[in-house]
Amino acid sequence: MELLSDNLQENLDRMVVECLENGCVWGLQDREGNWSLVSSTESDSIGVIPFWSDQRLAQALCNGDWGIYQPVAIEMEEFLDDWLPGMHGDVLMAGVNWNEALEGQEMEPLDLLEEFEAELD
């Protein structure tokens, strides 16, 4: 598995391509079914749900305080049709291929949807 880049655009491009190739996006969920959610670096009042393009990238964060989570696949159709529009309505941001230090791009869900749609065209 290739490590994530320090370049946020490269990590975004990688996520779009790999998720479409694999047919899923990876999120982290605890035993109660709650998805990982952190405060935005831009505003404590906005939540961010991080997603990854590869199970191993997501698994790398499942230690320490994040040891309660396990990677869970979300089918692309559900992610594009339900998750991203729903997150927009809930005023949540999407984290894109974050590294183990929880560093990475935060995107408005509809902007991330546009990235996927542009790749599909």
N, CA and C of each residue as an Amber inpcrd file, in Angstrom:
protein
   363
   0.8480000  -1.1900000   0.0000000   0.0000000   0.0000000   0.0000000
   0.8850000   1.2420000   0.0000000   0.5500000   2.1490000  -0.8590000
   1.2840000   3.4060000  -0.9460000   0.8200000   4.3360000   0.1680000
   1.7810000   5.0020000   0.8180000   1.4420000   5.9510000   1.8690000
   0.7620000   7.1760000   1.2710000   0.0530000   7.8970000   2.1170000
  -0.5850000   9.1310000   1.6750000   0.4600000  10.2050000   1.4260000
   0.1500000  11.1320000   0.5660000   1.0400000  12.2230000   0.2050000
   0.8640000  13.3870000   1.1810000   1.8520000  14.2720000   1.2140000
   1.6890000  15.5310000   1.9480000   0.8570000  16.5160000   1.1310000
   0.6420000  16.1890000  -0.1410000  -0.1290000  17.0390000  -1.0420000
  -1.6110000  16.6620000  -0.9360000  -2.4260000  17.5830000  -0.4230000
  -3.8460000  17.3020000  -0.1920000  -4.5890000  17.0140000  -1.4840000
  -4.2240000  17.6970000  -2.5680000  -4.8920000  17.4560000  -3.8500000
  -4.5930000  16.0430000  -4.3480000  -3.3650000  15.5770000  -4.1800000
  -3.0170000  14.2060000  -4.5800000  -3.8390000  13.1890000  -3.7850000
  -4.0040000  13.4450000  -2.4900000  -4.7940000  12.5310000  -1.6580000
  -6.2600000  12.5210000  -2.0730000  -6.7850000  13.6840000  -2.4570000
  -8.1590000  13.7710000  -2.9560000  -8.2870000  13.0040000  -4.2690000
  -7.3670000  13.2560000  -5.1980000  -7.4040000  12.5520000  -6.4830000
  -7.3170000  11.0440000  -6.2820000  -6.4450000  10.6370000  -5.3810000
  -6.2870000   9.2080000  -5.0880000  -7.5890000   8.6300000  -4.5400000
  -8.2310000   9.3660000  -3.6410000  -9.4760000   8.8730000  -3.0590000
 -10.5350000   8.6730000  -4.1410000 -10.7000000   9.6560000  -5.0040000
 -11.7290000   9.5790000  -6.0390000 -11.4770000   8.3730000  -6.9470000
 -10.2650000   8.2410000  -7.4440000  -9.9380000   7.1590000  -8.3720000
 -10.0600000   5.7930000  -7.7030000  -9.4470000   5.6380000  -6.5230000
  -9.4520000   4.3310000  -5.8500000 -10.8480000   3.9190000  -5.4070000
 -11.6350000   4.8610000  -4.9000000 -12.9860000   4.5170000  -4.4430000
 -13.8610000   4.0770000  -5.6140000 -13.7360000   4.7650000  -6.7260000
 -14.5280000   4.3740000  -7.8930000 -14.0670000   3.0200000  -8.4330000
 -12.7660000   2.7620000  -8.4150000 -12.2540000   1.4630000  -8.8650000
 -12.7220000   0.3280000  -7.9570000 -12.7060000   0.5840000  -6.6360000
 -13.0380000  -0.4560000  -5.6580000 -14.5230000  -0.5350000  -5.3350000
 -15.2780000   0.4840000  -5.6980000 -16.7150000   0.4760000  -5.4730000
 -17.1500000   0.8110000  -4.0600000 -16.2180000   1.3480000  -3.2620000
 -16.6010000   1.7160000  -1.8910000 -15.6810000   2.7850000  -1.3270000
 -16.1590000   3.3950000  -0.2570000 -15.4300000   4.3530000   0.5540000
 -15.3430000   3.7250000   1.9390000 -14.2850000   4.0210000   2.6710000
 -14.1190000   3.4650000   4.0170000 -14.3100000   4.5390000   5.0740000
 -15.1300000   4.2330000   6.0760000 -15.2980000   5.0860000   7.2420000
 -14.9720000   4.2710000   8.4830000 -14.9970000   4.9100000   9.6250000
 -14.7370000   4.2230000  10.8890000 -15.9850000   4.2390000  11.7530000
 -16.3290000   3.0730000  12.2740000 -17.5390000   2.9190000  13.0630000
 -17.1970000   2.1920000  14.3600000 -17.8460000   2.5990000  15.4700000
 -17.6240000   1.9010000  16.7360000 -18.6370000   0.7620000  16.8880000
 -18.5440000   0.0280000  17.9920000 -19.4070000  -1.1490000  18.2000000
 -20.8950000  -0.8060000  18.2920000 -21.1970000   0.4380000  18.6840000
 -22.5940000   0.8670000  18.7880000 -23.1460000   1.3660000  17.4560000
 -22.3140000   1.3730000  16.4290000 -22.7680000   1.8280000  15.1170000
 -22.5620000   3.3060000  14.8590000 -21.8520000   3.9960000  15.7610000
 -21.5800000   5.4250000  15.5810000 -20.3670000   5.6150000  14.6770000
 -20.4750000   6.5350000  13.7540000 -19.3610000   6.8460000  12.8570000
 -18.4340000   7.8390000  13.5270000 -17.1410000   7.7470000  13.2240000
 -16.1700000   8.6940000  13.7840000 -16.5530000  10.1060000  13.3380000
 -16.4270000  11.0390000  14.2660000 -16.8010000  12.4260000  14.0190000
 -15.8860000  13.3030000  14.8640000 -15.2460000  14.2700000  14.2380000
 -14.3670000  15.1880000  14.9560000 -14.7310000  16.6220000  14.5870000
 -14.2370000  17.5530000  15.3860000 -14.4750000  18.9660000  15.0850000
 -13.5770000  19.4180000  13.9450000 -14.1100000  20.3050000  13.1420000
 -13.3550000  20.8740000  12.0380000 -12.2040000  21.7290000  12.5710000
 -11.1140000  21.7680000  11.8260000 -10.0200000  22.6630000  12.1950000
 -10.4190000  24.1140000  11.9490000 -11.4440000  24.3250000  11.1250000
 -11.9160000  25.6680000  10.7960000 -12.8660000  26.2180000  11.8660000
 -13.6830000  25.3170000  12.4510000 -14.6910000  25.7570000  13.4140000
 -15.1070000  24.5880000  14.3060000 -15.0480000  24.8070000  15.6190000
 -15.4430000  23.7630000  16.5640000 -16.9180000  23.4010000  16.4500000
 -17.7170000  24.2820000  15.8330000 -19.1480000  24.0190000  15.7300000
 -19.5040000  23.1620000  14.5170000 -18.5100000  22.8320000  13.6860000
 -18.7610000  22.0100000  12.4990000 -18.0690000  20.6700000  12.6720000
 -18.8190000  19.5950000  12.4460000 -18.2630000  18.2570000  12.5550000
 -17.7300000  17.7630000  11.2240000 -16.7480000  16.8650000  11.3050000
 -16.1450000  16.2700000  10.1140000 -16.1670000  14.7550000  10.2690000
 -16.6660000  14.0630000   9.2520000 -16.5940000  12.6070000   9.2080000
 -15.4780000  12.2540000   8.2270000 -14.4260000  11.5860000   8.7130000
 -13.3310000  11.2210000   7.8020000 -13.6350000   9.9550000   7.0050000
 -13.1370000   9.9330000   5.7740000 -13.2920000   8.7900000   4.8760000
 -11.9460000   8.4860000   4.2140000 -11.7770000   7.2220000   3.8160000
 -10.5400000   6.7880000   3.1780000 -10.8460000   5.9710000   1.9340000
  -9.8420000   5.8900000   1.0750000  -9.9780000   5.1420000  -0.1710000
  -9.5640000   3.6880000  -0.0270000  -8.9820000   3.3290000   1.1120000
  -8.4550000   1.9790000   1.2960000  -8.6660000   1.5610000   2.7510000
  -9.0500000   0.3170000   2.9470000  -9.2930000  -0.1900000   4.2950000
  -8.0520000  -0.0460000   5.1750000  -6.8760000  -0.2780000   4.6020000
  -5.6460000  -0.2180000   5.4050000  -5.3260000   1.1990000   5.8570000
  -5.6710000   2.1920000   5.0350000  -5.4690000   3.5840000   5.4440000
  -6.3750000   3.9240000   6.6240000  -7.6040000   3.4390000   6.5820000
  -8.5490000   3.6680000   7.6840000  -8.1120000   2.9000000   8.9310000
  -7.6770000   1.6630000   8.7450000  -7.2660000   0.8050000   9.8680000
  -6.0880000   1.4140000  10.6320000  -5.2270000   2.1440000   9.9400000
  -4.0400000   2.7300000  10.5640000  -4.3940000   3.6920000  11.6920000
  -5.6040000   4.2110000  11.7090000  -6.0130000   5.1460000  12.7560000
  -6.6740000   4.4650000  13.9460000  -6.9280000   3.1750000  13.8490000
  -7.6980000   2.4600000  14.8720000  -6.8140000   2.0000000  16.0280000
  -6.2180000   2.9680000  16.7060000  -5.4220000   2.6740000  17.8980000
  -5.5360000   3.8540000  18.8520000  -5.0710000   3.6720000  20.0730000
  -5.1810000   4.7330000  21.0730000  -6.6320000   5.1090000  21.2960000
  -6.9130000   6.4120000  21.3050000  -8.2830000   6.9000000  21.4980000
  -9.2220000   6.4170000  20.3980000  -8.6680000   6.0990000  19.2340000
  -9.4710000   5.6490000  18.1010000  -9.5420000   4.1260000  18.0240000
  -9.0570000   3.4520000  19.0520000  -9.0920000   1.9940000  19.0850000
 -10.4990000   1.4250000  19.1730000 -11.4770000   2.2760000  19.4510000
 -12.8720000   1.8240000  19.5330000 -13.4880000   1.6450000  18.1510000
 -12.7940000   2.1090000  17.1020000 -13.3380000   2.0660000  15.7400000
 -12.7770000   0.9130000  14.9220000 -13.5630000   0.5290000  13.9240000
 -13.1430000  -0.4440000  12.9130000 -13.5390000   0.1010000  11.5450000
 -12.7320000  -0.1610000  10.5240000 -13.0980000   0.2850000   9.1770000
 -14.3530000  -0.4320000   8.6770000 -15.2320000   0.3340000   8.0530000
 -16.4690000  -0.2060000   7.4820000 -16.6220000   0.3760000   6.0780000
 -16.9060000  -0.5090000   5.1250000 -17.0760000  -0.0710000   3.7310000
 -18.4710000   0.5130000   3.5250000 -18.5300000   1.5730000   2.7300000
 -19.7840000   2.1890000   2.3150000 -19.8080000   2.1090000   0.7860000
 -20.8270000   1.4750000   0.2490000 -20.9270000   1.3280000  -1.2110000
 -20.9800000   2.7050000  -1.8780000 -20.3490000   2.8220000  -3.0420000
 -20.2580000   4.1090000  -3.7310000 -21.6210000   4.7200000  -4.0300000
 -22.5590000   3.9130000  -4.5060000 -23.8800000   4.4620000  -4.8310000
 -24.5210000   5.0920000  -3.6010000 -24.4540000   4.4140000  -2.4720000
 -25.0150000   4.9420000  -1.2250000 -24.2690000   6.2010000  -0.7890000
 -22.9410000   6.1920000  -0.9210000 -22.1320000   7.3380000  -0.5180000
 -22.4800000   8.5740000  -1.3530000 -22.5720000   8.3840000  -2.6640000
 -22.8360000   9.5130000  -3.5600000 -24.2910000   9.9830000  -3.5100000
 -25.2270000   9.0430000  -3.4010000 -26.6500000   9.3920000  -3.4530000
 -27.2310000   9.7970000  -2.1020000 -26.7270000   9.1990000  -1.0290000
 -27.3180000   9.4210000   0.2960000 -26.3910000  10.1570000   1.2690000
 -25.1780000   9.6300000   1.4250000 -24.2670000  10.1800000   2.4260000
 -23.9220000  11.6410000   2.1770000 -23.3630000  11.9300000   1.0140000
 -22.8740000  13.2960000   0.7730000 -23.9980000  14.3230000   0.7830000
 -25.1330000  14.0930000   0.1030000 -26.2340000  15.0670000   0.2210000
 -26.7520000  15.1750000   1.6670000 -26.8090000  14.0610000   2.3780000
 -27.2650000  14.0840000   3.7670000 -26.3190000  14.8480000   4.6750000
 -25.0280000  14.6600000   4.4670000 -24.0400000  15.3980000   5.2590000
 -24.1320000  16.8910000   4.9900000 -24.3700000  17.2530000   3.7420000
 -24.5500000  18.6650000   3.4050000 -25.7480000  19.2300000   4.1750000
 -26.8450000  18.4900000   4.1740000 -28.0440000  18.9320000   4.8970000
 -27.8310000  19.0260000   6.3970000 -26.9470000  18.1750000   6.9230000
 -26.6470000  18.1720000   8.3620000 -25.5090000  19.1280000   8.7210000
 -25.0040000  19.8630000   7.7490000 -23.8930000  20.8060000   7.9100000
 -22.6620000  20.0990000   8.4980000 -22.2980000  18.9920000   7.8690000
 -21.0850000  18.2590000   8.2280000 -20.1060000  18.3460000   7.0650000
 -18.8390000  18.2290000   7.3810000 -17.7960000  18.2260000   6.3590000
 -17.3010000  16.7880000   6.1790000 -16.6340000  16.5470000   5.0610000
 -16.0350000  15.2390000   4.7790000 -14.5190000  15.3610000   4.8680000
 -13.9060000  14.4690000   5.6320000 -12.4490000  14.3950000   5.6880000
 -11.9710000  13.4430000   4.6040000 -10.9280000  13.8260000   3.8820000
 -10.4740000  13.0710000   2.7170000  -9.0980000  12.4540000   2.9650000
  -9.0610000  11.1130000   3.0550000  -7.8010000  10.3780000   3.1810000
  -6.8550000  11.0080000   4.1980000  -7.3210000  11.1230000   5.4440000
  -6.4940000  11.6940000   6.4970000  -5.3590000  10.7560000   6.8670000
  -4.2470000  11.3430000   7.3110000  -3.1310000  10.5230000   7.7640000
  -3.3400000  10.1140000   9.2290000  -2.3740000   9.3900000   9.7670000
  -2.5260000   8.8650000  11.1290000  -2.5690000   9.9450000  12.1930000
  -2.1170000  11.1560000  11.8610000  -2.1760000  12.2850000  12.7850000
  -3.4830000  13.0730000  12.6150000  -4.4360000  12.4890000  11.8790000
  -5.7240000  13.1280000  11.6010000  -5.5540000  14.4340000  10.8440000
  -4.5600000  14.4850000   9.9800000  -4.3200000  15.6570000   9.1570000
  -4.7630000  15.3580000   7.7330000  -5.4410000  16.3120000   7.1400000
  -5.8840000  16.1420000   5.7680000  -6.9320000  17.1680000   5.4070000
  -7.4180000  17.0310000   4.2160000  -8.3730000  17.9810000   3.6700000
  -9.7660000  17.7640000   4.2540000 -10.4370000  18.8930000   4.5270000
 -11.8510000  18.8940000   4.8990000 -12.6050000  19.5260000   3.7450000
 -13.6480000  18.8430000   3.2880000 -14.3880000  19.3490000   2.1270000
 -15.8800000  19.4220000   2.4090000 -16.5230000  20.3990000   1.7810000
 -17.9790000  20.4510000   1.7760000 -18.4250000  19.2080000   1.0120000
 -19.3710000  18.4560000   1.5280000 -19.7800000  17.2060000   0.8800000
 -20.1830000  17.3470000  -0.5890000 -20.8600000  18.4310000  -0.9520000
 -21.2630000  18.5820000  -2.3500000 -20.0670000  18.8620000  -3.2570000
 -19.0010000  19.4680000  -2.7160000 -17.7720000  19.6530000  -3.4930000
 -17.1080000  18.2990000  -3.7380000 -17.1290000  17.4300000  -2.7230000
 -16.5750000  16.0890000  -2.8980000 -17.4130000  15.3020000  -3.9140000
 -18.7200000  15.4580000  -3.8480000 -19.6090000  14.8140000  -4.8210000
 -19.2600000  15.2610000  -6.2400000 -18.9960000  16.5440000  -6.4240000
 -18.6070000  17.0630000  -7.7400000 -17.3130000  16.4160000  -8.2310000
 -16.3690000  16.1860000  -7.3300000 -15.1060000  15.5410000  -7.7070000
 -15.3710000  14.1270000  -8.2580000 -16.2290000  13.3880000  -7.5590000
 -16.5690000  12.0300000  -8.0330000 -17.3040000  12.0870000  -9.3620000
 -18.2580000  13.0170000  -9.4850000 -19.0420000  13.1100000 -10.7230000
 -18.1510000  13.5080000 -11.8990000 -17.1750000  14.3800000 -11.6650000
 -16.2620000  14.7970000 -12.7350000 -15.4350000  13.5970000 -13.2170000
 -15.0270000  12.7430000 -12.3090000 -14.2570000  11.5530000 -12.6760000
 -15.1290000  10.5480000 -13.4280000 -16.4140000  10.4940000 -13.1050000
 -17.3330000   9.5670000 -13.7700000 -17.6770000  10.0120000 -15.1790000
 -17.6080000  11.3180000 -15.4430000 -17.9590000  11.8410000 -16.7850000
 -16.9210000  11.5180000 -17.8360000
